[in-house]
Amino acid sequence: VLRMGLPALEVLMGRLAPGRAAGERVRAVRLIGELVQTIKVPQGQIAGFQQAVTDVLRLLQSMALERDFSGRAELLCTLGKVAANPLAAREADTVVMRTLHEALKSADAMLMPRVIEGLSYIAASRRAQADTIVSTAGLLHRLLNDMVLDLSSESKQVNGESVIEITGVEKFTAILPVVLKGIGRIASSANCPPLTRQEL
C-alpha cells in the first residue's frame, strides 16, 4: 500500500468513512501516517499531491472532533505527521498544533504519548517556525524533568519479607521513549535553532 503513493492515499481516505468498521478506520489512519512520511512525489504531480494532503488534513481534522473515535490517539499522531509533510499548507500547522495542545489537556493517559509524537513531527518539519520548535522542545524537556519528580517508592513487609513498591513507572514505559525520540527528531532537524539543539 505504501508504495502506491497518491492512489493509496485516495483509497485510504475512503476507508475513513463513518460507516466503516472501527478497526478498518483506525488501520487507515495509521497507514496514512506512514504513507505521508515516505511518499515520493513524481515530477509534475506536486499540485495533485498538495491537494490530496490538504484533503487528508481536512478529513482528519474533522475526525478529531469525533470524541468517541476508537483510534483517537493514532488519529492525533497522524494529524501531526500529515501537517509536517512539506506538501501540507503552512496554515495547517497552527490549526493542528492547537488541536494537539487541546488534546494534551485531556485526562486520557493513552492520548498523551501519541499527541507528543505528533507535536514532535511538526516541530521537526522543514518549514517549522522557530517558536514552534522552541515551545515543543520546552514541552519535551518539562515532561522529561517531571518524570523524575513523579517517581516514588514505598517499602513494606509482606509475609515477613521487605518489598519495595515503586509507583510512577508507567510514565517511563509509555512516555519516556516517545519524549526521547521526539527530542532526537527535533534536535536532528535542519532548522532547529543552535541554542535549542544544544539544550536538547
CYANA upper distance limits for C-alpha pairs under 8 A (distance plus 0.5 A):
  1 VAL  CA      5 GLY  CA      8.27
  1 VAL  CA      8 ALA  CA      6.44
  2 LEU  CA      8 ALA  CA      7.53
  2 LEU  CA     31 LEU  CA      8.07
  2 LEU  CA     34 GLU  CA      7.95
  2 LEU  CA     35 LEU  CA      5.88
  2 LEU  CA     38 THR  CA      8.07
  2 LEU  CA     39 ILE  CA      8.07
  3 ARG  CA     39 ILE  CA      8.15
  4 MET  CA      8 ALA  CA      5.90
  5 GLY  CA      9 LEU  CA      6.99
  5 GLY  CA     35 LEU  CA      7.85
  5 GLY  CA     39 ILE  CA      6.32
  5 GLY  CA     40 LYS  CA      7.64
  5 GLY  CA     41 VAL  CA      8.49
  6 LEU  CA     10 GLU  CA      6.90
  6 LEU  CA     49 PHE  CA      7.30
  6 LEU  CA     52 ALA  CA      8.04
  7 PRO  CA     11 VAL  CA      6.88
  8 ALA  CA     12 LEU  CA      6.55
  9 LEU  CA     13 MET  CA      6.65
  9 LEU  CA     32 ILE  CA      7.21
  9 LEU  CA     35 LEU  CA      8.08
  9 LEU  CA     52 ALA  CA      8.12
 10 GLU  CA     14 GLY  CA      7.00
 10 GLU  CA     52 ALA  CA      8.20
 11 VAL  CA     15 ARG  CA      7.09
 12 LEU  CA     16 LEU  CA      7.26
 12 LEU  CA     28 ALA  CA      5.88
 12 LEU  CA     29 VAL  CA      8.22
 12 LEU  CA     31 LEU  CA      8.17
 12 LEU  CA     32 ILE  CA      7.39
 13 MET  CA     17 ALA  CA      8.02
 13 MET  CA     28 ALA  CA      7.92
 13 MET  CA     56 VAL  CA      7.44
 15 ARG  CA     20 ARG  CA      7.05
 15 ARG  CA     24 GLU  CA      7.22
 15 ARG  CA     25 ARG  CA      6.32
 15 ARG  CA     28 ALA  CA      6.69
 16 LEU  CA     20 ARG  CA      7.37
 16 LEU  CA     24 GLU  CA      8.25
 16 LEU  CA     25 ARG  CA      5.39
 16 LEU  CA     28 ALA  CA      7.09
 16 LEU  CA     29 VAL  CA      7.91
 17 ALA  CA     25 ARG  CA      7.96
 20 ARG  CA     24 GLU  CA      7.14
 20 ARG  CA     25 ARG  CA      7.02
 21 ALA  CA     25 ARG  CA      6.88
 22 ALA  CA     26 VAL  CA      6.76
 22 ALA  CA     69 PHE  CA      8.19
 22 ALA  CA     70 SER  CA      7.18
 22 ALA  CA     71 GLY  CA      8.47
 23 GLY  CA     27 ARG  CA      6.63
 24 GLU  CA     28 ALA  CA      6.65
 25 ARG  CA     29 VAL  CA      6.76
 25 ARG  CA     71 GLY  CA      8.47
 26 VAL  CA     30 ARG  CA      6.81
 26 VAL  CA     70 SER  CA      7.85
 26 VAL  CA     71 GLY  CA      5.71
 26 VAL  CA     74 GLU  CA      7.74
 26 VAL  CA     75 LEU  CA      8.10
 27 ARG  CA     31 LEU  CA      6.68
 28 ALA  CA     32 ILE  CA      6.59
 29 VAL  CA     33 GLY  CA      6.88
 29 VAL  CA     74 GLU  CA      7.42
 29 VAL  CA     75 LEU  CA      6.54
 29 VAL  CA     78 THR  CA      7.24
 30 ARG  CA     34 GLU  CA      6.97
 30 ARG  CA     74 GLU  CA      6.88
 30 ARG  CA     75 LEU  CA      7.96
 30 ARG  CA     78 THR  CA      7.27
 31 LEU  CA     35 LEU  CA      6.42
 32 ILE  CA     36 VAL  CA      6.63
 32 ILE  CA     78 THR  CA      7.68
 33 GLY  CA     37 GLN  CA      7.25
 33 GLY  CA     77 CYS  CA      8.29
 33 GLY  CA     78 THR  CA      5.17
 33 GLY  CA     79 LEU  CA      8.19
 33 GLY  CA     81 LYS  CA      6.35
 33 GLY  CA     82 VAL  CA      6.99
 34 GLU  CA     38 THR  CA      7.16
 35 LEU  CA     39 ILE  CA      6.20
 36 VAL  CA     81 LYS  CA      7.62
 36 VAL  CA     82 VAL  CA      6.53
 36 VAL  CA     85 ASN  CA      7.02
 37 GLN  CA     81 LYS  CA      7.57
 37 GLN  CA     82 VAL  CA      8.29
 37 GLN  CA     85 ASN  CA      7.42
 41 VAL  CA     45 GLN  CA      7.02
 41 VAL  CA     46 ILE  CA      6.84
 41 VAL  CA     49 PHE  CA      7.71
 42 PRO  CA     46 ILE  CA      7.85
 45 GLN  CA     49 PHE  CA      6.89
 46 ILE  CA     50 GLN  CA      6.53
 46 ILE  CA     87 LEU  CA      8.34
 47 ALA  CA     51 GLN  CA      6.75
 48 GLY  CA     52 ALA  CA      6.73
 49 PHE  CA     53 VAL  CA      6.62
 49 PHE  CA     87 LEU  CA      7.60
 50 GLN  CA     54 THR  CA      6.65
 50 GLN  CA     87 LEU  CA      5.54
 50 GLN  CA     88 ALA  CA      6.78
 50 GLN  CA     89 ALA  CA      8.34
 51 GLN  CA     55 ASP  CA      6.61
 52 ALA  CA     56 VAL  CA      6.65
 53 VAL  CA     57 LEU  CA      6.64
 53 VAL  CA     82 VAL  CA      7.62
 53 VAL  CA     87 LEU  CA      7.19
 53 VAL  CA     88 ALA  CA      6.31
 54 THR  CA     58 ARG  CA      6.78
 54 THR  CA     88 ALA  CA      6.54
 54 THR  CA     89 ALA  CA      7.35
 55 ASP  CA     59 LEU  CA      6.72
 56 VAL  CA     60 LEU  CA      6.54
 56 VAL  CA     82 VAL  CA      8.39
 57 LEU  CA     61 GLN  CA      6.41
 57 LEU  CA     79 LEU  CA      7.32
 57 LEU  CA     82 VAL  CA      7.22
 57 LEU  CA     83 ALA  CA      7.63
 57 LEU  CA     92 ALA  CA      8.27
 58 ARG  CA     62 SER  CA      6.71
 59 LEU  CA     63 MET  CA      6.73
 60 LEU  CA     64 ALA  CA      6.67
 60 LEU  CA     75 LEU  CA      7.55
 60 LEU  CA     79 LEU  CA      6.98
 61 GLN  CA     65 LEU  CA      7.56
 61 GLN  CA     79 LEU  CA      7.77
 61 GLN  CA     96 VAL  CA      8.06
 62 SER  CA     66 GLU  CA      7.94
 63 MET  CA     69 PHE  CA      8.19
 63 MET  CA     75 LEU  CA      8.45
 64 ALA  CA     72 ARG  CA      7.58
 64 ALA  CA     75 LEU  CA      7.51
 64 ALA  CA     76 LEU  CA      7.55
 67 ARG  CA     72 ARG  CA      8.07
 68 ASP  CA     72 ARG  CA      8.33
 71 GLY  CA     75 LEU  CA      6.55
 72 ARG  CA     76 LEU  CA      6.65
 72 ARG  CA    111 LEU  CA      7.85
 73 ALA  CA     77 CYS  CA      6.85
 73 ALA  CA    110 MET  CA      7.30
 73 ALA  CA    111 LEU  CA      5.26
 73 ALA  CA    112 MET  CA      8.29
 73 ALA  CA    114 ARG  CA      6.05
 73 ALA  CA    115 VAL  CA      7.32
 74 GLU  CA     78 THR  CA      6.58
 74 GLU  CA    114 ARG  CA      7.01
 75 LEU  CA     79 LEU  CA      6.65
 76 LEU  CA     80 GLY  CA      7.14
 76 LEU  CA    100 LEU  CA      7.16
 76 LEU  CA    114 ARG  CA      7.32
 76 LEU  CA    115 VAL  CA      6.29
 76 LEU  CA    118 GLY  CA      7.13
 77 CYS  CA     81 LYS  CA      6.97
 77 CYS  CA    114 ARG  CA      5.57
 77 CYS  CA    115 VAL  CA      5.86
 77 CYS  CA    116 ILE  CA      8.20
 77 CYS  CA    117 GLU  CA      6.54
 77 CYS  CA    118 GLY  CA      4.62
 77 CYS  CA    119 LEU  CA      8.19
 78 THR  CA     82 VAL  CA      6.57
 78 THR  CA    118 GLY  CA      7.04
 79 LEU  CA     83 ALA  CA      6.59
 79 LEU  CA     96 VAL  CA      7.20
 79 LEU  CA    118 GLY  CA      7.21
 80 GLY  CA     84 ALA  CA      6.60
 80 GLY  CA     96 VAL  CA      7.22
 80 GLY  CA     97 MET  CA      8.22
 80 GLY  CA    100 LEU  CA      8.45
 80 GLY  CA    115 VAL  CA      8.46
 80 GLY  CA    117 GLU  CA      8.21
 80 GLY  CA    118 GLY  CA      4.48
 80 GLY  CA    119 LEU  CA      6.30
 80 GLY  CA    120 SER  CA      8.32
 80 GLY  CA    121 TYR  CA      6.45
 80 GLY  CA    122 ILE  CA      6.20
 81 LYS  CA     85 ASN  CA      7.09
 81 LYS  CA    118 GLY  CA      6.40
 81 LYS  CA    121 TYR  CA      6.17
 81 LYS  CA    122 ILE  CA      7.29
 82 VAL  CA     88 ALA  CA      7.51
 83 ALA  CA     88 ALA  CA      6.16
 83 ALA  CA     89 ALA  CA      8.20
 83 ALA  CA     92 ALA  CA      6.58
 83 ALA  CA     93 ASP  CA      6.32
 83 ALA  CA     96 VAL  CA      7.49
 83 ALA  CA    122 ILE  CA      6.94
 84 ALA  CA     88 ALA  CA      7.51
 84 ALA  CA     93 ASP  CA      8.03
 84 ALA  CA    121 TYR  CA      6.39
 84 ALA  CA    122 ILE  CA      5.08
 84 ALA  CA    123 ALA  CA      8.32
 84 ALA  CA    124 ALA  CA      8.15
 84 ALA  CA    125 SER  CA      5.60
 84 ALA  CA    126 ARG  CA      8.31
 85 ASN  CA    125 SER  CA      7.60
 86 PRO  CA    125 SER  CA      7.93
 86 PRO  CA    126 ARG  CA      7.41
 86 PRO  CA    127 ARG  CA      7.76
 88 ALA  CA     92 ALA  CA      7.37
 89 ALA  CA     93 ASP  CA      8.22
 90 ARG  CA     94 THR  CA      8.50
 90 ARG  CA    127 ARG  CA      8.31
 91 GLU  CA     95 VAL  CA      7.55
 92 ALA  CA     96 VAL  CA      6.49
 93 ASP  CA     97 MET  CA      6.30
 93 ASP  CA    122 ILE  CA      7.62
 94 THR  CA     98 ARG  CA      6.66
 95 VAL  CA     99 THR  CA      6.85
 96 VAL  CA    100 LEU  CA      6.62
 97 MET  CA    101 HIS  CA      6.52
 97 MET  CA    119 LEU  CA      7.38
 98 ARG  CA    102 GLU  CA      6.64
 99 THR  CA    103 ALA  CA      6.79
100 LEU  CA    104 LEU  CA      6.85
100 LEU  CA    115 VAL  CA      6.42
100 LEU  CA    118 GLY  CA      8.13
100 LEU  CA    119 LEU  CA      7.47
101 HIS  CA    105 LYS  CA      7.43
102 GLU  CA    106 SER  CA      7.77
103 ALA  CA    111 LEU  CA      7.82
103 ALA  CA    112 MET  CA      8.16
103 ALA  CA    115 VAL  CA      7.60
104 LEU  CA    111 LEU  CA      7.94
104 LEU  CA    112 MET  CA      6.40
104 LEU  CA    115 VAL  CA      7.27
106 SER  CA    111 LEU  CA      8.26
108 ASP  CA    112 MET  CA      7.69
109 ALA  CA    113 PRO  CA      8.36
110 MET  CA    114 ARG  CA      8.21
111 LEU  CA    115 VAL  CA      6.52
112 MET  CA    116 ILE  CA      6.58
112 MET  CA    175 ILE  CA      8.11
113 PRO  CA    117 GLU  CA      6.75
113 PRO  CA    174 ALA  CA      7.15
113 PRO  CA    175 ILE  CA      5.76
113 PRO  CA    178 VAL  CA      6.61
113 PRO  CA    179 VAL  CA      8.34
114 ARG  CA    118 GLY  CA      6.73
114 ARG  CA    178 VAL  CA      8.31
115 VAL  CA    119 LEU  CA      6.71
116 ILE  CA    120 SER  CA      6.68
116 ILE  CA    140 LEU  CA      8.44
116 ILE  CA    178 VAL  CA      7.63
116 ILE  CA    179 VAL  CA      7.66
116 ILE  CA    182 GLY  CA      8.10
117 GLU  CA    121 TYR  CA      6.94
117 GLU  CA    178 VAL  CA      6.65
117 GLU  CA    179 VAL  CA      8.04
117 GLU  CA    182 GLY  CA      6.76
118 GLY  CA    122 ILE  CA      7.12
119 LEU  CA    123 ALA  CA      6.76
119 LEU  CA    136 THR  CA      7.38
120 SER  CA    124 ALA  CA      6.52
120 SER  CA    136 THR  CA      7.25
120 SER  CA    182 GLY  CA      5.57
120 SER  CA    183 ILE  CA      8.09
120 SER  CA    185 ARG  CA      7.47
120 SER  CA    186 ILE  CA      7.05
121 TYR  CA    125 SER  CA      6.65
121 TYR  CA    182 GLY  CA      8.00
121 TYR  CA    185 ARG  CA      7.88
121 TYR  CA    186 ILE  CA      8.27
122 ILE  CA    128 ALA  CA      7.09
123 ALA  CA    128 ALA  CA      6.02
123 ALA  CA    129 GLN  CA      8.27
123 ALA  CA    132 THR  CA      6.29
123 ALA  CA    133 ILE  CA      5.21
123 ALA  CA    136 THR  CA      6.99
123 ALA  CA    186 ILE  CA      6.78
124 ALA  CA    128 ALA  CA      7.10
124 ALA  CA    133 ILE  CA      7.59
124 ALA  CA    185 ARG  CA      6.53
124 ALA  CA    186 ILE  CA      5.05
124 ALA  CA    187 ALA  CA      8.36
124 ALA  CA    188 SER  CA      8.41
124 ALA  CA    189 SER  CA      5.82
124 ALA  CA    191 ASN  CA      8.32
124 ALA  CA    192 CYS  CA      7.97
125 SER  CA    189 SER  CA      7.64
126 ARG  CA    189 SER  CA      7.85
126 ARG  CA    190 ALA  CA      7.42
126 ARG  CA    191 ASN  CA      7.08
127 ARG  CA    191 ASN  CA      8.31
128 ALA  CA    132 THR  CA      6.88
128 ALA  CA    133 ILE  CA      7.12
128 ALA  CA    191 ASN  CA      7.96
129 GLN  CA    133 ILE  CA      6.93
130 ALA  CA    134 VAL  CA      6.53
130 ALA  CA    191 ASN  CA      8.41
130 ALA  CA    192 CYS  CA      7.72
130 ALA  CA    193 PRO  CA      7.33
131 ASP  CA    135 SER  CA      6.43
132 THR  CA    136 THR  CA      6.53
133 ILE  CA    137 ALA  CA      6.47
133 ILE  CA    186 ILE  CA      7.77
133 ILE  CA    192 CYS  CA      7.17
133 ILE  CA    193 PRO  CA      8.49
134 VAL  CA    138 GLY  CA      6.52
134 VAL  CA    196 THR  CA      6.98
135 SER  CA    139 LEU  CA      6.71
136 THR  CA    140 LEU  CA      6.76
137 ALA  CA    141 HIS  CA      6.61
137 ALA  CA    183 ILE  CA      7.31
137 ALA  CA    186 ILE  CA      7.87
137 ALA  CA    196 THR  CA      7.84
137 ALA  CA    200 LEU  CA      7.71
138 GLY  CA    142 ARG  CA      6.63
139 LEU  CA    143 LEU  CA      6.67
140 LEU  CA    144 LEU  CA      6.68
140 LEU  CA    179 VAL  CA      6.37
140 LEU  CA    182 GLY  CA      8.01
140 LEU  CA    183 ILE  CA      7.36
141 HIS  CA    145 ASN  CA      6.80
141 HIS  CA    200 LEU  CA      8.02
142 ARG  CA    146 ASP  CA      6.49
143 LEU  CA    147 MET  CA      6.76
143 LEU  CA    179 VAL  CA      8.08
144 LEU  CA    148 VAL  CA      7.64
144 LEU  CA    176 LEU  CA      7.69
144 LEU  CA    179 VAL  CA      7.65
145 ASN  CA    149 LEU  CA      7.43
146 ASP  CA    150 ASP  CA      6.77
147 MET  CA    151 LEU  CA      7.16
147 MET  CA    168 GLY  CA      8.39
147 MET  CA    171 LYS  CA      7.32
147 MET  CA    172 PHE  CA      7.81
150 ASP  CA    168 GLY  CA      6.22
151 LEU  CA    166 ILE  CA      7.69
151 LEU  CA    167 THR  CA      6.48
151 LEU  CA    168 GLY  CA      5.30
151 LEU  CA    169 VAL  CA      7.16
152 SER  CA    166 ILE  CA      6.23
152 SER  CA    167 THR  CA      5.93
152 SER  CA    168 GLY  CA      7.11
153 SER  CA    164 ILE  CA      7.05
153 SER  CA    165 GLU  CA      5.93
153 SER  CA    166 ILE  CA      4.72
153 SER  CA    167 THR  CA      6.59
154 GLU  CA    164 ILE  CA      6.10
154 GLU  CA    165 GLU  CA      5.68
154 GLU  CA    166 ILE  CA      7.00
155 SER  CA    162 SER  CA      7.20
155 SER  CA    163 VAL  CA      6.16
155 SER  CA    164 ILE  CA      4.87
155 SER  CA    165 GLU  CA      6.74
156 LYS  CA    162 SER  CA      6.21
156 LYS  CA    163 VAL  CA      5.89
156 LYS  CA    164 ILE  CA      6.97
156 LYS  CA    165 GLU  CA      8.41
157 GLN  CA    161 GLU  CA      5.83
157 GLN  CA    162 SER  CA      5.17
157 GLN  CA    163 VAL  CA      6.45
158 VAL  CA    162 SER  CA      6.90
158 VAL  CA    163 VAL  CA      7.02
168 GLY  CA    172 PHE  CA      8.19
169 VAL  CA    173 THR  CA      7.31
170 GLU  CA    174 ALA  CA      6.61
170 GLU  CA    175 ILE  CA      8.50
171 LYS  CA    175 ILE  CA      5.63
171 LYS  CA    176 LEU  CA      6.96
172 PHE  CA    176 LEU  CA      5.36
172 PHE  CA    177 PRO  CA      8.00
173 THR  CA    177 PRO  CA      7.47
174 ALA  CA    178 VAL  CA      7.91
175 ILE  CA    179 VAL  CA      6.62
176 LEU  CA    180 LEU  CA      6.58
177 PRO  CA    181 LYS  CA      6.63
178 VAL  CA    182 GLY  CA      6.48
179 VAL  CA    183 ILE  CA      6.61
180 LEU  CA    184 GLY  CA      6.72
181 LYS  CA    185 ARG  CA      6.46
182 GLY  CA    186 ILE  CA      6.62
183 ILE  CA    187 ALA  CA      6.44
183 ILE  CA    200 LEU  CA      6.92
184 GLY  CA    188 SER  CA      6.47
185 ARG  CA    189 SER  CA      6.81
186 ILE  CA    192 CYS  CA      7.07
186 ILE  CA    197 ARG  CA      8.32
187 ALA  CA    192 CYS  CA      6.67
187 ALA  CA    196 THR  CA      8.10
187 ALA  CA    197 ARG  CA      5.42
187 ALA  CA    200 LEU  CA      6.98
188 SER  CA    192 CYS  CA      7.90
188 SER  CA    197 ARG  CA      8.35
192 CYS  CA    196 THR  CA      7.20
192 CYS  CA    197 ARG  CA      6.69
193 PRO  CA    197 ARG  CA      6.68
194 PRO  CA    198 GLN  CA      6.62
195 LEU  CA    199 GLU  CA      6.72
196 THR  CA    200 LEU  CA      6.61
